[in-house]
Amino acid sequence: MQHPSPSTPLAPTPDYRTQPRAFLRALFDAAVRDAQPLHGMRAWLPAPPKGRTVVLGAGKAGGAMAQALEALWPADAPLSGLVVTRYGHVPPRAPGLAQRIEVVEAAHPVPDAAGLDAAQRILALTQGLTEDDLVLCLISGGGSALLTLPCDGLTLDDKQRINRALLDSGAHIGEMNCVRKHLSQIKGGRLAAACAPARVVTLTISDVPGDDPSVIASGPTVPDASTCADALEILGRYGIDVPPAVHAALQAGALETPKPGDARFAGHAVHLIATPWSALQAAADMARAAGLAVHVLSDEIEGESREVGKVHAALARAVARRGQPFAAPCVVLSGGETTVTVRPRAPGVARGRGGRAGEFCLGLAQGLQGQANVWALAADTDGIDGSEDNAGAFVGPDTLARAAAAGLRVDDHLARNDAWGFFAGLDDLLTTGPTHTNVNDFRVLLIL
């Protein structure tokens, strides 16, 4: 998916009255455009150091961040390093842009051997750094799975199993990353600690509620306040097993992460170059320019996706039917990171397909009950909803009627977590391809 640079003239915004779906897509594109690395990186770049500049990074936006840095870093200043991103997420290189940073690809959301190799190579690049050197760390969402280096006693197979269990459990991102940090040799501040005595500057794109750098990609360059005991409690609460030796190491505190106040982090800096809030504001600005009132609920909404969808539906119905708490016409925006708890399947029933955005849309459609004059779009700003090929899905006043005509029932698809199948059957999927950034959930309601 190609997005225009700030200097490229934009196409006219579709008329929301006659092209509601195209209008919602334009708002999504505005949010994604705002979150592009080149848009926000320039202001936070430090001056080249006396020694070397080494670039280390991981995340779904890693390829785009590396290219943005190559474009902005002085051509006569040394620059080298290694960044890992998701398969298929390296953007086309701009003509004439020299490659100075190696970019490799690995699996997400479940790590693979390529991610393990990349993490080992990245950690190896920290060896021999001096006080004269600068490490620029490019961190974005997805980095936790891509930067996988299991602790002693844990195999890659173990890490994959635990990661799948966490993804299916309904645990929120902070809980998942607490576990990941304590089962890793590189997350939870360990990467930055390994760079000592070099100065580390982290440029990060936030995909988490609250924009906490210690949560983004499991905070490989940020001190970690969580503990081994916290990780054990989370594993126990969700019924996730780890090998006995690892369980014992967690109990003994032997897998503790570097904590705030650790001298190895002195002089380090972390800069947010793109955030969910900024992306929502870009969409809000476009909607206001079209003459609509805009209400941004929050960029930190969490919870079970289908239930969050039902709450948004209740709000939209109140606006459409009673003009409360907002007057129509208006746009309602929200972001954050919801979760999907994978339901048990009956024998012989295939696993459903889809992600958070699609399941939100199922709950929304169910809650709207065919409400007139309400259109919606929910999508993941990285262009991939879960592990499927779509970014999200559209909902309109006729969604349930068309579904009934096609023999599709919302309840059936919710029961097997199959949002993709439902919206694919209606041709209501939003498919963008990788957007080369990631500020997480984007949701918009258009109420006329």
ZIWOWO-V810673 format. One line per field, one symbol per residue. ss: DSSP state (H for helix, E for strand, L for the rest). Layout:
ss=???
This chain:
ss=LLLLLLLLLLLLLLLLLLLHHHHHHHHHHHHHHHLLHHHHLHHHLLLLLLLLEEEEEELLLHHHHHHHHHHHLLLLLLLEEEEEEELLLLLLLLLLLLLLLEEEEELLLLLLHHHHHHHHHHHHLLLLLLLLLEEEEEEELLHHHHLLLELLLLLHHHHHHHHHHHHHHLLLHHHHHHHHHHLELLLLLHHHHHLLLLEEEEEEELLLLLLLLLLHHHLLLLLLLLLHHHHHHHHHHLLLLLLHHHHHHHHHLLLLLLLLLLHHHLLLEEEEEELHHHHHHHHHHHHHHLLLEEEELLLLELLEHHHHHHHHHHHHHHHHHHLLLLLLLEEEEEEELLELLLLLLLLLLLLLLLLHHHHHHHHHHHHHLLLLLEEEEEEELLLLLLLLLLLEEEELLLHHHHHHHLLLLHHHHHHLLLHHHHHHHLLLEELLLLLLLLLLEEEEEEEL
